[in-house]
């Protein structure tokens, strides 16, 4: 029996961690592995993420209660992030943890600092007790090895995956929109996107566009002020995070998608947008896995991004090549493949425990 230690799955993931959890459970099931998720029994009306109560409740309080009740028994325990590994010392069985990235940017708020401290505790426990560390990308593997001195033989590299629900919707109207979906905080570097968009809009020969930013975070008010300062406030629309059931349609509504992040352990939005047939622009030199950014348009600076925005909107042949390459690329990150490779790790550590 495998116990997947994740926060309660409600069918509506709101971030990369939750999306990974949903895909993992689905993928290993397809690979023939029966898994349980102990937090599914939680009844308190606490959101899995987006509140300060979510991490302590789902990662410590409720799991400890399950252990006390004798409901936390399995041959293999898989913590989907290092946060869930905090309870490893109380578990009997083989242990696996998935690490998504090593955050190298400073926290930009008190809640973020608390969040980082909490995860840091989980990381220390995970690195000490895990039999296998799954890294979701070559970038994460390199960061874990360099930052923590973890030998390569303790690491299994299993790339993230996206649901087959992400696909082009030919009937969706493109309304001249450049899009961003994600958190609004320093690591995401959304300021770069706003400045690049302003540079694009200042050129009189460029077709008029709008910039749609979907997300919340500590940079929201700053980004609104910056839009006004740069003279593009009327063309920049700020929206709440996209509901899961509207995500595919929202990607399909974009003419272009930009992920300007300084660092990503994987970069889900890149693959999701590509799967929906949308060209993706990124920042050259960003710490995002090369296997993910391979078919994005990488930009040297704000003016370079403005140039590429214009080219992708004007040069039909170039745009169609970027789209077709992106769709093909996104198709290699399948839930089925992730599930089978993870199931292989489960069987390996289980067999080690029996020998």
C-alpha positions in Angstrom: 0.0 0.0 0.0 1.2 3.5 -0.9 0.1 6.6 1.1 0.4 9.8 -0.8 0.9 12.6 1.7 -0.7 15.6 0.1 -3.3 18.2 1.1 -6.9 17.4 0.6 -7.7 17.0 -3.1 -10.8 18.9 -4.1 -10.6 18.5 -7.9 -9.7 22.2 -8.3 -5.9 22.7 -8.0 -4.9 26.3 -7.7 -1.1 26.0 -7.9 1.7 23.7 -9.1 1.9 21.7 -5.9 -1.8 20.9 -6.0 -1.7 20.1 -9.8 1.2 17.7 -9.2 -0.8 16.0 -6.4 -3.8 15.5 -8.7 -1.7 14.3 -11.6 0.3 12.0 -9.4 -2.7 10.2 -7.9 -4.2 9.8 -11.4 -1.0 8.7 -13.0 0.0 6.0 -10.4 -3.6 4.6 -10.5 -3.3 4.2 -14.3 0.0 2.4 -13.6 -1.8 -0.1 -11.4 -0.8 1.3 -8.0 -3.4 1.5 -5.2 -2.8 4.6 -3.2 -4.5 6.3 -0.3 -4.5 10.0 0.6 -5.0 10.2 4.4 -5.9 13.9 4.3 -9.0 13.1 2.3 -10.7 12.3 5.6 -10.2 15.8 6.9 -13.5 17.6 7.6 -12.4 21.1 8.7 -13.4 23.8 6.2 -9.8 24.8 5.6 -8.5 25.5 2.1 -5.5 23.3 1.1 -3.6 26.5 0.1 -4.0 30.2 0.2 -4.3 30.5 4.0 -1.8 30.4 6.9 -3.9 27.5 8.4 -3.5 25.2 5.5 0.1 24.1 5.9 0.0 23.3 9.7 -3.4 21.7 9.5 -2.9 19.4 6.5 0.9 18.8 6.9 1.1 18.3 10.7 -2.1 18.5 12.8 -4.5 16.2 10.9 -1.8 13.6 9.8 -0.6 13.3 13.5 -4.3 12.8 14.4 -4.4 10.0 11.8 -1.3 8.4 13.2 -2.7 8.5 16.7 -5.9 6.8 15.4 -3.9 4.1 13.7 -5.1 5.3 10.2 -1.6 6.1 8.8 -0.3 2.7 7.8 1.4 1.9 4.5 4.4 0.2 3.0 5.5 3.3 1.2 4.9 7.0 2.1 5.2 9.6 -0.6 5.3 13.3 0.5 4.4 15.4 -2.5 6.4 18.3 -1.2 9.1 18.7 1.5 6.4 20.3 3.6 4.5 17.0 4.0 7.8 15.3 5.0 7.6 17.0 8.4 5.8 13.9 9.8 8.4 11.4 8.4 9.8 10.8 12.0 6.5 9.3 13.1 6.0 7.0 10.2 7.1 3.4 9.8 7.8 2.4 6.2 9.8 3.5 3.2 9.8 7.2 2.5 9.9 9.2 -0.7 9.7 13.0 -1.1 9.2 15.1 -4.2 11.2 18.4 -4.3 10.0 21.1 -6.7 12.7 23.8 -6.4 15.2 25.4 -4.1 13.9 28.9 -3.7 16.8 31.3 -4.0 14.9 34.6 -3.8 14.4 36.4 -0.5 10.8 36.3 1.0 8.9 39.5 0.2 6.4 39.5 3.1 6.0 38.1 6.7 3.6 35.4 5.6 6.1 34.3 2.9 8.9 34.2 5.5 6.8 32.0 7.8 5.9 29.8 4.8 9.6 29.5 3.9 10.6 28.6 7.5 7.9 25.9 7.6 9.1 24.4 4.3 12.7 24.7 5.4 11.9 22.4 8.4 10.3 19.9 6.1 13.3 20.0 3.7 15.8 19.2 6.5 13.7 16.3 7.6 13.1 15.0 4.1 16.8 15.1 3.2 17.7 13.1 6.3 15.0 10.5 6.2 13.8 10.0 2.6 14.9 6.8 0.9 14.4 8.4 -2.5 14.2 12.1 -3.5 12.1 12.7 -6.7 13.0 15.9 -8.5 10.6 17.2 -11.1 13.2 18.7 -13.4 16.9 18.7 -14.3 17.0 22.2 -12.8 15.6 21.0 -9.5 18.0 18.0 -9.4 21.0 20.4 -9.9 19.7 22.7 -7.2 19.2 19.9 -4.7 22.6 18.4 -5.4 24.5 21.8 -5.2 22.6 23.3 -2.3 22.3 20.3 0.0 25.1 18.0 -1.2 22.7 15.2 -2.1 24.4 12.4 -4.2 22.9 11.6 -7.6 22.1 8.0 -6.6 19.5 9.2 -4.0 17.6 11.2 -6.7 15.0 10.0 -9.2 14.3 12.5 -12.0 10.7 12.4 -13.0 9.3 15.4 -14.9 6.0 17.0 -14.1 3.0 16.4 -16.4 -0.1 18.1 -17.5 -3.6 16.9 -18.0 -4.8 16.0 -21.5 -7.6 18.6 -20.8 -5.2 21.3 -22.1 -5.7 21.5 -25.9 -6.4 24.1 -28.6 -10.0 25.3 -28.8 -10.3 26.6 -32.4 -13.6 28.2 -31.7 -12.3 30.5 -28.9 -12.0 34.1 -30.0 -8.6 35.7 -29.8 -9.2 39.2 -28.7 -5.7 40.7 -29.0 -4.5 39.8 -25.5 -1.1 39.0 -24.1 -1.6 36.9 -21.0 0.0 36.0 -17.7 -1.3 33.5 -15.1 0.4 33.1 -11.8 1.4 34.7 -8.4 2.2 38.4 -8.2 5.4 38.3 -6.2 9.1 39.2 -6.8 10.2 35.8 -8.0 7.6 35.9 -10.8 9.2 39.1 -12.2 5.8 40.4 -13.5 7.3 43.9 -13.5 9.4 42.9 -16.5 6.3 41.9 -18.4 4.6 45.2 -17.7 7.6 47.2 -18.8 8.0 45.0 -22.0 4.3 45.6 -22.8 4.7 49.3 -22.3 7.7 49.3 -24.7 5.6 47.4 -27.2 2.7 49.8 -26.9 4.9 52.9 -27.4 5.7 51.8 -31.0 3.1 53.3 -33.2 3.3 50.7 -36.0 2.4 47.8 -33.6 -1.1 46.4 -33.6 -3.0 47.4 -30.4 -3.0 44.8 -27.7 -4.2 44.3 -24.1 -2.3 42.7 -21.2 -4.3 40.4 -19.0 -2.7 39.5 -15.6 -4.5 36.8 -13.6 -3.3 36.3 -10.0 -2.9 37.8 -6.6 0.1 38.6 -4.4 2.2 41.2 -2.7 3.2 43.0 -5.9 -0.4 43.7 -7.0 -0.6 47.3 -6.0 2.9 48.0 -7.2 2.1 46.6 -10.6 -1.0 48.7 -10.9 1.0 51.8 -10.0 3.7 50.9 -12.5 1.1 50.5 -15.2 -0.1 54.0 -14.5 3.5 55.4 -14.4 4.3 53.8 -17.8 1.1 55.1 -19.3 -0.6 51.7 -20.0 -3.1 51.5 -17.2 -6.0 51.6 -19.6 -4.6 48.6 -21.5 -3.6 46.4 -18.5 -6.4 44.3 -16.9 -5.9 42.7 -13.5 -8.0 39.7 -12.7 -8.5 37.2 -9.8 -6.8 33.8 -10.2 -8.4 31.7 -12.9 -10.8 29.0 -11.7 -9.7 25.5 -12.8 -12.8 24.9 -15.0 -12.0 28.1 -16.9 -8.2 27.6 -17.2 -8.1 25.9 -20.6 -10.5 28.5 -22.1 -8.5 31.4 -20.6 -5.2 30.1 -22.1 -6.9 29.7 -25.5 -8.1 33.3 -25.4 -4.5 34.6 -25.4 -2.7 35.6 -28.5 0.6 35.3 -26.6 1.5 34.0 -23.1 4.5 35.3 -21.1 6.1 33.7 -18.1 8.8 36.2 -17.0 9.8 34.4 -13.8 13.4 34.6 -12.4 13.1 31.0 -11.2 10.7 28.0 -11.6 11.2 24.4 -10.4 9.3 23.4 -13.5 7.1 26.1 -15.1 3.6 24.5 -15.5 2.1 27.6 -17.3 4.6 27.2 -20.1 3.5 23.7 -21.0 -0.1 24.4 -20.4 -0.1 27.4 -22.7 1.8 25.5 -25.4 -0.6 22.6 -25.2 -3.4 25.1 -25.9 -1.6 26.4 -29.0 -0.4 29.7 -27.6 3.2 31.0 -28.3 5.1 31.4 -25.0 7.8 34.1 -24.2 10.3 33.7 -21.4 13.3 35.6 -20.1 16.7 34.4 -21.2 18.9 33.2 -18.4 16.0 32.6 -16.0 16.4 29.5 -13.7 13.7 27.5 -15.5 14.4 23.9 -16.7 15.9 23.8 -20.2 13.7 20.9 -21.1 10.6 23.1 -20.3 11.7 26.3 -22.0 13.2 24.6 -25.1 10.4 25.7 -27.5 9.7 29.1 -25.9 10.8 32.4 -27.4 13.6 33.6 -25.0 14.1 37.3 -24.7 17.3 39.2 -23.6 15.5 42.2 -22.1 12.3 44.3 -22.2 13.0 45.7 -25.6 13.8 42.3 -26.9 10.5 41.0 -25.6 8.6 43.9 -27.2 10.3 43.0 -30.5 9.3 39.4 -30.2 5.7 40.2 -29.3 5.5 42.3 -32.5 7.1 39.6 -34.6 4.8 36.8 -33.3 1.8 39.0 -34.0 2.9 40.0 -37.5 4.9 37.0 -38.9 2.3 34.3 -39.5 4.8 31.6 -40.6 7.0 32.2 -37.6 4.0 32.2 -35.2 2.7 28.9 -36.7 6.1 27.2 -36.3 6.3 28.3 -32.6 2.8 27.0 -32.0 3.3 23.7 -33.7 6.6 23.1 -31.9 5.0 24.0 -28.6 2.0 21.6 -29.0 4.4 18.8 -29.9 6.7 19.6 -27.0 3.8 19.8 -24.4 2.6 16.4 -25.5 5.8 14.8 -24.1 4.8 15.7 -20.5 2.1 13.1 -20.0 0.4 12.1 -16.7 0.6 8.4 -17.8 4.4 8.6 -18.2 4.8 10.3 -14.9 2.6 7.7 -13.2 4.5 4.7 -14.6 7.9 6.2 -13.7 6.7 7.0 -10.2 5.2 3.6 -9.7 8.6 2.1 -10.7 10.2 4.1 -7.8 7.6 2.8 -5.4 8.3 -0.8 -6.4 12.0 -0.3 -6.1 11.9 1.1 -2.5 9.4 -1.5 -1.5 11.6 -4.3 -2.7 14.5 -2.8 -0.9 12.5 -2.9 2.3 11.8 -6.6 1.8 15.4 -7.7 1.1 
